[in-house]
Amino acid sequence: MLRTLKIENFRTFPRFSMEGLGRINLCVGTNNCGKTSVLEAISILTARGRPEVVWQVLSRRGERWYDDRGPGRIEVDVCHLFYGHELDPNAAFAITARSDSGAQSVQATLVERGPEATDAQERISSTQASLFEPGESEISVPGRLALRLQWDGPTPLEQQLTISRRGGITSEALERPGRRREDDAPPARFITTEALSRDEVVALFEAIVLTPEEENVIEALKTIEPAIERIAPIGTDRRRYFVADRGGIVVKLANSKQRIPIGSMGDGIWRMLGIAVSLAKARGGILLVDEIDTGLHYTVMADMWKLVRDTAARLDVQVFATTHSRDCYESLAAISRSDVGTNGDVSIQRIERGKSSSISFSERDIVIAADRGIEVR
């Protein structure tokens, strides 16, 4: 498990640190203070700087372009990873952590590309330059740039991604032949505020069907709708006709012969299903949930936290979540213990805009704050 986290020159943070991390960590703070950026930093670190994770981080926020004036190509806009949103030569961001197994870090640096760039990559870059609208220009930096990703851990890893003349990374750069992958990285799951997609949920659920985790998922859904008896994915051939974001899974309720599409059950059921299946598939890794209380009524939040805490402990998962809700952290306090020391299983990390470190509340602190009505958000 991660015990400390340090971020430098990433997103909104020139520098930032968190300490006192536990198995369950809830990040709180005002809008635009950097809570989601913390989750993104952890996802890049856990993935050991894998390029596809960097691509996902940028794509989730819509930081990309689509050129439909030529062959049609998506680029992600690299500058937004760096504090200040500028592509300056030799700019770098770093994410460092101390875990139970030792120190680890990821550093991303803008460097000039060497002669190893292939002809195909040069053609891609030239094509992109020719597609600029009138008035658009190339990035104003010397030489040809690349994003170098270095992971420092038990097995050091270095990869390099070509940056186009427009300042982006293309899907072709990700698919470069011979690119190394780090397949022994611990599993990490990221649930956004929009929740998991239909295909993601179906795939995760199909992976746990007829295992003990299937029963745990059903029990989690019963905290919202006690009448649920079973859930099941529909066949692949039929699934393609469901264009809704929440198709692909049906529900069997007690005393009913109808199979009900899970989309009919409301936002809370879908959110709880996504959390439960993601926990089950993050064994030995990390689960990241942005605005974990989305779609959940305050009356079920304590049950949600009990699911998260019990499953995370059983499967050795570390959880990082964000919220704006007082109900959410008070529900976390309701399942926390006041008789533990500062090294309990739960922490709240309050992030304040412009501050270089979070304010850490231990499990005991959380209980005391809730009992006394002290605001920690």
N, C-alpha and C positions, 0 to 999 in steps of 0.2 A: 504493500500500500504506500501511496505517496504521503509523506509527512510534512514536507515543505514544498513551496512552489515559488520560483522567481522568474519574472518576465521583464525583458528589456527591449525597448524600441519596437514593441508589437502593438498594432492597432492603436488604441487610445492611450497606451501606457508608455511613457518614456522609461519608467521603471516601476515595478510593483512586486510585492511579495505577500505570501500567505504562509502562516505557520499554525501549528496545533491542529493539523488535519486528522480526521478520524475516518471511520468506515462510511458514515453518512455525513455529507457536508452540504449545507444549504447557504447559498450566496444571496444576500439581500442588499438592497440599495435603491436609489432613485433611478429613474429612466436615464439611459445614456451614460451610466457610470462605469460600464465595462463588464457587467456580469456575463454576458454572452461571450465576450472576448476571452474571458478566463476559461470558459468551457472549450472554446476553439483552440486556445493554447494547449490545454491538456490533451485534446484529441490529436494535435500534431505531435506532441511529445510521446504519447502512448503509441502512436503509429510509427515512431522512429523516423519522422520526416518523410514518410512515403508520399510521392508526388500526387497520387490520386486523392489523398486526404487533404492536401493543400488545395487541390482543385475543388473538392467538395465544400471546403470552408468558404471559398470565394463565391461559388455558385449559389450556395444557400441564401446569400444576401443580395443576389442579383448583380454582383460585381463582374459582369461579363458583357461581351459584345457578340452579336451574330451578324456576319457579313452575308447578305443575300444578293450581293452584286456580282459575285463570282461563283466559285464552286460551292459556297455555303459552308462556313466554318465558325465554330464557337471559340472565342478566346476569353480567358479569365484575366482580369485587370490586376496585375501583380502589385501595383503601387499601394493598394489599400491594406496590404499586410504590414506596411511599415508606418511607424509613427510619423505623422506629418504628410502622409500620402504622396511622397516624392520618390522617384526612381533615381537616386543619386549613386554614382559609382562608389563601390565599397561600402554602401549602406548595409547594415546587418541587423537582424533581430535574433534574440536568444531566449530559449525557454529551458530552465534548469530545475531539477527537483531532487530532493533526497527521499529515498524510499527505504523500505525495510531491507532491501537487497543492495543498497548503496546509492551512489550518485549517478545521475543520467542527465543528458542535455541534448538539445537540438539547436543548431545554429544555421540560419539562412543568410547568405551573403550574396550581394550582387557583384559579379566578376566579369571580366572580359573573356569572351569565349576564345578558346584556342583553335588550332588547325584541325582538331578532331571533328569539328562540325561537318556534317555530310552535305553533299551537293543537294540532296532532297530538302534538307532543312533550309539551305540558302534559297532554294526556289520558293519554298513556302513563305519565307520572310519577304522576298521580292514581290511575290504575288500580293501579299497583304499590303505592302506599301502602295501598290498600284491601285488599290481599292479605296484609298482615302477620298473623302468628300473634298470638294474645293474648300480651301482654307485650313484643312487638317494638315498636320505635319508629323514627322517621325519624332520619337523621343529625343530630346536635346542632350544626349550624353555621347561621349566619344566611344568609338569602337563598337563591337558587337557584344551584347550583354547576355549573361546567363544567370540563373538562380542556382547557387550551389547549396545543397542541403547536406548537413553533416550531423550524424548522430553519434554521440560519444557514450558508449556503454560497454557491456561485456564483449560485444562483437561490433566494433566501430563500422560505420557505414557512411559512404559518401556518394551522392548522386548529383547530376547537373541537368537543369532544364533550360532549353533554349528560350530566350525571350525575343519576341518579334520586334520589328522596327516600330510597331505601334505601342509596344510596352506590355504585351500580353503573352500568355502561355496557351498554346493550342493543344487540341486533343492529339494531334500528330506527335507533339513532343512527349506526351505521356506514353505513347505506343512505340517509342524508339526501340528498335531491336537490341536485345542484349541488356536492357535495363534491369538492374538487380532489384529483387524484391526481398523483403525481410519477413519470411513466412512464420517465424517463431515469435513475432510480437504478440503481446497479450491481447485478447479480444477487447474491443471498445465499441460501444453503441452510443449513437447520438440521436436523441429525440428532440426535434425542434418544436417551436410553439404551434406549428401547423400539424404536428403529430406525424407518425409514420405513414407512408403511402400504403395503399391496398396491397400491392405486390410484396412490399417488405413485411407487412404483418402476416400475410398468408404464408410466405416462405418461412418465417420464424416459427409460426404455429405448426406447420407441417413437420418441422424438424423435431418437435417435442411430442407429437402425437404418439400415444401408447407408451409414454414414459411417465414416471412419477410427477414430472413437472406439468403435465397436462392437467392433472387434478388440482395442482396449486393455482393454475391459471383460472380454472372454473371457480374455485373458491374465492379468488380475488374478485371476479365479476359478480359473484353472489352478494358481495358487500354493497353493491349498488342495486341489483335486481335479484332478490332471493329466489325467484321462481325459475331461474336459469338452471337447467339440468345438464345440457350438453351444448357444445359448439363444434362445428365442422366446416372445413373448406369445401367449396363446391368444385366440381371437376374443371380441369384446365380448359376443355373445349367450351364449356358454358361460361367460364369466367371472362372470356374475351368479349362477351356481349354485354358485360357490366362495365359501363364507362364511369360510373360513380367512383369517388375517391374511397368509399367505404363498402364496396361490394366484395364478393369473393368468400364471405363467411356467413353461415346461417346459424341460427340459435334455436334450440328446442326448449320450450317453457313447460313447466308442470301443468297438467290438465289441459294441454292444447295439442292438437294433432298437426298444426301448421308449423312449417319451418319458416322462421322469421328472419329476413335479412338483418344483419347486425347494424346496418345503417339506420334501421327503424328504431333502434334502442337509445339513441341520443349520444351526445358528445362524451359524457362521462364514461360510458361503457367502452367506447373506442379508445379513450385515453388510458383507462385502466388496463385494457387488453394490451396496448402497446407497451406499457411499463412492465407488465407481467411477463410477456414473451421475451422482451429485451433483457430482463434480468436473467431469465432462464438460459439465454444464449451468451451471456457475458461472463460465464464461469471463469474465475481466476483473473478477471480483467476489470474494466471500468465502464460504468454507465453514466452518461451525461444527459441531463434532462433540462431543457430550457422552459421555464415557467411550468413547473411540475404540476401545479394545481389547475391548469387550464381545463375547463369543462367539468371540474369536480365541485360538487356542493360541499360546503364546510362540514356538513354532518358526516361525510364519508372520509374526510382527510385523515383522521386518526387511524382508520382501517387501512388506508393507502400506505401511511407511514409504517404501520405494523407489517404489512406485506413486504415493503421495501427492506425494512430492517431485518426481518427474519430470513428472507430469501438471500439477501446480501451476505449475512453471516454464514448461512448454510453453504452457499456456493462460492464464498470468498470473492465477492464483488465489492469494489469501492464505488460509491455513488457521489456525484456532484450534481446539484440541482440549483435552479434559481427560482425566485418568487418575488412578487410585490405584495403578497397578501399577509396580513397579520394572522388571519385564521390559519394559514398554512404553517407558520412557525409556531403558533400556539398549539396546534395539533401535534407538531413534532415534540414540543415540550411535554405533551400529555403522555407520550410513550417513552420519554426519557427518564433517567434515574437521578435522584438527588444524592445518592449515597456513593457516587463514584468520584474519583479524583479528576485531575485535569486531563488525564489520558483516556477519557471515555470514548465510546464508539461514535458519538455525535458531536458535530461542531456547527455553529453558525458563523459565517464570515461576512461582516458588514463592509461593503466596498463604498468608499466615498470619493467622489470626483476630485481629482487633483491630489489625492493622498497617495503616498508611495507604498503603503501597506494596508492590509485589511485589519479590522478590529475583530479579534477572534473571541468567540464565546464558547466555553467548554460545555459539556453536557450538564454539569451542575449549574453553571451560570444560566443556561437556558431555562432550567426549571425555576430557579430563583426569580429570573426576570418575568416569567409568565405568572408566577404566584403573586408578585408584587405589582403587576401591571406596568412593568418597565418596557418602554419601546426600544427594540433593537434593530428595527429596519433602517 
